Amino acid sequence: MGIVNLTDDSFYAGSRVLSADGKFVPETFLDRVRSMVADGAAIIDLGACSTRPGSDSVDEETEWKRLEPALRLLSDKRGSRSVDGSSPDDSKGGNKNFAVSIDTFRPEIVQKAYDVFGPFIVNDISGGSDEMLSLVGRLGLTYIATHSRGDSKTMQSLTDYDDVTSALKDFFAEFSQRAVLFGISDWILDPGYGFAKTVEQNWQLLRELPQLAIFGKQLLVGVSRKSMIWKPLGITPSEALPGTQVAHLAALQGGANILRVHDVAEARHTVILWRLLNGQL
């Protein structure tokens, strides 16, 4: 899953596709999507409202203003030609298909996006309000359920777990029941690395990721360039690519099915080498 941030304040500047004055630049956006698809991304994750802990959330109007043109561009590219300009019968690789996910916690954005784009994956870091889950169930969308506590301003302080992995098991056991209630059968489990967890708790969750397989869902791991990697090393997010691949290898060993990443080519290399290590190629 390749990250495309339609924001001006996401923690890793390399993932942003807005201009310096905050305007959407179509070619910059398409270039990033084309590059990620060519590098092997199976999912493109669009985020128009920063959800990093401590960030200032933009209003719904601003989020939609950023997201709508990107969705319309991708919608226009679907059909007879792909995002990279190839047609289905091109001899060099043919049509490159990929799914789209939208990183939002607002049901209103989900409805508007569906009206413009059709089905997509809802990537909701809020834990899932009743309104959101009701809408997702009604539209029949795939949903990424993320563990989080509090809001983006306070969740960093809510780290007082007796045991973080046990807390996540309880959270997703309850979510499983809510998903059934709202008619959601297709959901993906995201432990929510970096949300309301200390560095040590994030690494514990990575070590104990196999325990979350009990829910029988795909496991999504989003640790790319996060503080759990760069803080212990005393570096910055821009220097955290090697450390990110170490974490990705640990995630794959723990059963991760989806890696949410800023650097698609490097993540794909890690996947290939992990498969070789395990005799899967």
Salt bridges, closest charged atoms under 4 A:
ASP8 OD1 - ARG66 NH2 3.61
GLU27 OE2 - ARG34 NH1 2.76
ASP31 OD1 - ARG34 NH1 2.92
ASP45 OD2 - ARG260 NE 2.86
ASP56 OD1 - LYS153 NZ 2.54
GLU60 OE2 - LYS112 NZ 3.22
GLU63 OE1 - ARG106 NH1 2.55
GLU68 OE2 - ARG72 NE 2.95
ASP84 OD2 - LYS96 NZ 3.00
ASP103 OD2 - ARG260 NH2 3.41
ASP130 OD1 - ARG178 NH2 2.82
ASP160 OD1 - ARG149 NH1 3.28
ASP263 OD2 - ARG225 NE 2.96
